[in-house]
């Protein structure tokens, strides 16, 4: 991702969300886990493909999510939407 194109969207449940463009001009979306300063995911997709990233949790590796599931971040250009999908609890 080209540093000159980086745009921040703030944080959500401990993840900082950023977008930019790659060397081909395709939009990219990335998330950074601030609890350990690691890159959680980075994806690029050419227009008109939908650009999104999924951050999974098993309840242990990502403590901000209340249970097992995932957070899906969907790139919308000026905004990024976040959706939480939790797995049903089993006995």
Protein Blocks (a to p, Z undefined) as FASTA:
>chain_A
ZZklgccebjeehiacdddddfkopacdddddfklopafbdcddddfbdcddddddehlm
mmkbgcedddddddehjaccdddddddddZZ
